[in-house]
């Protein structure tokens, strides 16, 4: 373990993360602070809608307001930075929102050659399943603990291990 021990999300925290838009906002603000207007522009969203989501993330401690700065017309703008708190929470049942966030990001990439994708069918015993998931979790923990590389390009890593329903034997139909 490279950081604080994981803990179950509170109901408010789980609700705050139960939105693919909010998950995308956290990703935008992961390395550098952005104002509501900047977040909305990056995600192609309405600033009013974005502000609603930003406020929920701030209220639950997932985004931290940074010192105000002057906007293009002298207005006071507040940038927000991810606290990375979501990584240290156990949030069972959050899979669909993560998949939706991934798909929304994937659609905006434009050039599919910029995405490394692999798919592998496995047949594992319970012990092998635990080994595989443990090794992948350890890799994610190691990567999450790395400080951002100065001058490095931003990447996202999405992982899904799921039952391969197309390869399962169908249940016999009652006769």
C-alpha positions as CSV (number, residue, x, y, z in Angstrom):
1,X,0.0,0.0,0.0
2,X,1.5,3.3,-1.1
3,X,-1.0,5.7,0.6
4,X,-3.6,5.8,3.3
5,X,-5.6,2.7,3.8
6,X,-8.8,2.6,1.7
7,X,-12.0,3.2,3.5
8,X,-15.7,2.8,2.5
9,X,-17.1,5.9,0.9
10,X,-19.8,7.7,2.9
11,X,-23.2,8.0,1.3
12,X,-22.5,11.6,0.3
13,X,-19.2,10.7,-1.2
14,X,-20.7,7.7,-3.1
15,X,-23.4,10.0,-4.5
16,X,-20.9,12.6,-5.5
17,X,-18.9,10.0,-7.5
18,X,-22.0,8.4,-9.0
19,X,-21.8,10.7,-12.1
20,X,-19.6,10.2,-15.1
21,X,-19.5,14.0,-15.5
22,X,-18.1,14.4,-12.0
23,X,-15.6,11.7,-12.6
24,X,-14.4,13.5,-15.8
25,X,-14.2,16.8,-13.9
26,X,-11.9,15.1,-11.3
27,X,-9.7,13.9,-14.2
28,X,-9.5,17.4,-15.7
29,X,-8.4,18.8,-12.4
30,X,-6.0,16.0,-11.5
31,X,-2.7,17.7,-12.3
32,X,-3.4,21.4,-12.4
33,X,-6.2,23.6,-11.2
34,X,-8.9,24.8,-13.5
35,X,-11.8,27.3,-13.2
36,X,-15.4,26.3,-13.7
37,X,-15.3,28.0,-17.1
38,X,-12.1,26.1,-18.1
39,X,-13.6,22.8,-17.0
40,X,-16.8,23.4,-19.0
41,X,-14.8,24.3,-22.1
42,X,-12.6,21.2,-21.8
43,X,-15.5,18.9,-21.4
44,X,-17.8,20.6,-23.9
45,X,-20.4,21.3,-21.2
46,X,-22.6,24.3,-20.1
47,X,-20.8,26.3,-17.4
48,X,-24.0,26.3,-15.2
49,X,-24.2,22.5,-15.3
50,X,-20.5,22.2,-14.6
51,X,-20.8,24.6,-11.6
52,X,-23.5,22.3,-10.1
53,X,-21.1,19.3,-10.3
54,X,-18.1,21.3,-9.1
55,X,-20.0,22.5,-6.0
56,X,-20.9,18.9,-5.2
57,X,-17.3,17.8,-5.6
58,X,-16.1,20.7,-3.4
59,X,-18.7,20.0,-0.7
60,X,-17.6,16.3,-0.4
61,X,-13.8,17.1,-0.5
62,X,-13.0,15.8,-3.9
63,X,-12.0,19.2,-5.3
64,X,-10.2,21.9,-3.4
65,X,-10.6,25.6,-4.2
66,X,-7.3,27.3,-4.9
67,X,-6.4,30.9,-4.4
68,X,-8.6,33.2,-6.6
69,X,-7.1,34.7,-9.7
70,X,-8.1,37.3,-12.2
71,X,-10.0,36.2,-15.3
72,X,-9.7,37.6,-18.8
73,X,-12.0,40.6,-18.1
74,X,-10.7,41.2,-14.6
75,X,-13.3,39.0,-13.0
76,X,-12.4,36.9,-9.9
77,X,-12.1,33.2,-10.8
78,X,-11.6,30.3,-8.5
79,X,-9.6,27.4,-9.8
80,X,-10.1,23.9,-8.4
81,X,-7.7,21.0,-8.0
82,X,-8.5,17.4,-7.4
83,X,-7.6,16.2,-3.9
84,X,-7.1,12.6,-5.2
85,X,-9.4,11.5,-2.4
86,X,-11.5,9.3,-4.7
87,X,-8.6,6.9,-5.2
88,X,-8.5,6.0,-1.5
89,X,-12.2,5.2,-1.2
90,X,-14.0,1.9,-1.7
91,X,-17.0,2.6,-3.9
92,X,-18.7,-0.7,-4.8
93,X,-21.3,-0.4,-7.6
94,X,-19.6,2.5,-9.3
95,X,-18.7,0.6,-12.4
96,X,-21.3,2.0,-14.8
97,X,-20.3,5.6,-14.1
98,X,-16.6,4.8,-14.7
99,X,-17.4,3.0,-18.0
100,X,-19.5,6.0,-19.1
101,X,-16.7,8.4,-18.2
102,X,-14.2,6.3,-20.1
103,X,-16.5,6.1,-23.2
104,X,-17.1,9.9,-23.1
105,X,-13.3,10.5,-22.9
106,X,-12.6,7.9,-25.6
107,X,-15.1,9.5,-28.0
108,X,-13.3,12.9,-27.6
109,X,-9.8,11.4,-28.4
110,X,-10.4,11.7,-32.2
111,X,-7.5,9.5,-33.4
112,X,-8.0,5.9,-32.4
113,X,-4.3,5.2,-33.0
114,X,-3.6,7.2,-29.8
115,X,-5.3,4.5,-27.7
116,X,-3.7,1.3,-26.7
117,X,-6.4,-1.4,-26.3
118,X,-6.1,-5.1,-25.5
119,X,-8.7,-7.7,-24.7
120,X,-8.0,-11.1,-23.3
121,X,-10.3,-14.0,-22.5
122,X,-9.3,-16.0,-19.4
123,X,-10.5,-19.0,-17.5
124,X,-9.4,-18.7,-13.9
125,X,-9.9,-20.5,-10.6
126,X,-10.9,-18.5,-7.6
127,X,-7.3,-18.5,-6.4
128,X,-6.0,-17.4,-9.9
129,X,-8.7,-14.6,-10.0
130,X,-7.4,-13.3,-6.6
131,X,-3.8,-13.5,-7.8
132,X,-4.6,-11.5,-11.0
133,X,-6.7,-8.9,-9.3
134,X,-4.1,-8.5,-6.6
135,X,-1.3,-8.0,-9.1
136,X,-3.2,-5.5,-11.1
137,X,-4.3,-3.6,-7.9
138,X,-0.6,-3.4,-6.8
139,X,0.4,-2.0,-10.2
140,X,-2.4,0.6,-9.9
141,X,-1.3,1.5,-6.4
142,X,2.3,1.9,-7.5
143,X,1.3,4.1,-10.5
144,X,-1.1,6.2,-8.3
145,X,1.8,6.9,-5.9
146,X,4.1,8.2,-8.6
147,X,4.4,12.0,-8.6
148,X,3.6,13.5,-12.0
149,X,6.6,13.7,-14.3
150,X,7.5,17.3,-15.2
151,X,6.8,17.7,-18.9
152,X,5.0,14.4,-19.0
153,X,1.9,13.9,-21.2
154,X,-1.4,13.1,-19.4
155,X,-2.7,9.5,-19.8
156,X,-5.6,7.6,-18.3
157,X,-5.6,3.9,-17.5
158,X,-8.9,2.1,-17.5
159,X,-9.2,-1.5,-16.4
160,X,-12.2,-3.8,-16.4
161,X,-12.2,-7.5,-15.3
162,X,-15.7,-8.9,-15.8
163,X,-17.5,-12.2,-16.4
164,X,-17.3,-13.2,-20.0
165,X,-21.1,-13.8,-20.4
166,X,-20.7,-14.7,-24.1
167,X,-18.6,-17.7,-23.2
168,X,-20.6,-18.9,-20.2
169,X,-22.8,-21.9,-20.6
170,X,-26.4,-20.9,-21.0
171,X,-28.7,-22.0,-18.2
172,X,-30.9,-24.9,-19.3
173,X,-34.4,-23.8,-20.0
174,X,-37.1,-25.3,-17.9
175,X,-39.2,-27.8,-19.8
